[in-house]
Amino acid sequence: MSIPFIGREEIEDQLRWGKVADAIFDGHKRSKARLGDLFLNRAEDQSTMLNRAAWIDDLGLAMKAVTVYPKNAQREPAIPTIHGVVILFDDESGQVKALVDGQLVTKWKTAADSVLGARLLARKDARKLLVVGSGVVAESLVDAYREIFPDLDRIQIWSRTHANAQELAAQKQCEAVEDLAKAVSEADIVTSATMAREPFIQGAWATPGTHFDLIGAFKDGMREADDGLMQKAKLFVDSRETTIEHIGELKDPIARGVISEADVLADYYDMVQPECSLRTHEDDITLFKNGGGAHLDLMVANAIYDIWAAKK
């Protein structure tokens, strides 16, 4: 029996951000995932290899192997910074069901994870979105937020390299901006996907009611938000297990006593429960840390497999 490989070309036009977000939400109503991660780093060029595994009873198992090479963006011609594959296993037999393109899973998992957080935490009347970053994740975020928040009437893009923001803004019919502080202070939702190692989004810029969606800091030694924002906001994560002790955005300020682990109010396993307290006031500043654990890859890869199998 041959093992199918599910690539972007044959399935991506069938995927929708809302449906993938629903798969993540519904997946957290199941038994809690068993998780295992392996990180290998090469300091001289900041390259990383991640092996992430998850097992959810009655859903299945997945292993994702990914490389992250930031300097690929500087090559001539540039190539993607992320490469990988997801191995999807059957829960009942342990057999390999499929290999799924890792970039496909990562793309749809990452942005769907964020817009699900925003769907639960951002104000329902949000109209102004700021996208911080101009890479492939930022491109997906524009599309995902447009679908989940169809009433958005202003989307701005900021990047350290303004020309990159202008290029993405032209492609997506958005507005490129240079004044980050002003853009943050005027936004209803700020979503950030950068490779920053030092915090640059300041709590002093945050205004009442804003929702912050932080994606970029995916390992120790990386941060996007400063201490002021971490203290000012109500903090939520997609998974306590994959963020608090592993990602600099939380690990660093907790280690220094700026915030405590108890300041993280909920993760998705809490947030799917009807009694969970989310945004309690229109003026709440909420912050969601997208950590992207392997259980999310399993949920998304399984959803992709189901859509692919239904076509056969």
Buried (B, 14 or more C-beta within 10 A) or exposed (E): EEEBEBBBEBBBEEBBBBBBBBBBBEBBEBEEBEBEBEEEBEEEEBBBBBBBBBBBEEBBBBBBBBBBBBEBBEEEEEEEBBBBBBBBBEBEEEEBBBBBBBBBBBBBBBBBBBBBBBBBBBBEEBBBBBBBBBBBBBBBBBBBBBBBBEEBEEBBBBBBEBEBBBBBBEEBEBBBBEEBEBBBBBBBBBBBBBBBBEBBBBBEBBEEBBBBBBBBBBBBBBBBBBBBBBEBBBBBBBBBBBBBEBBBBBBBBBEEEBBEEEBBBBBBBBBBEEEBEBBEEEEBBBBBBBBBBBBBBBBBBBBBBEBBEEEE
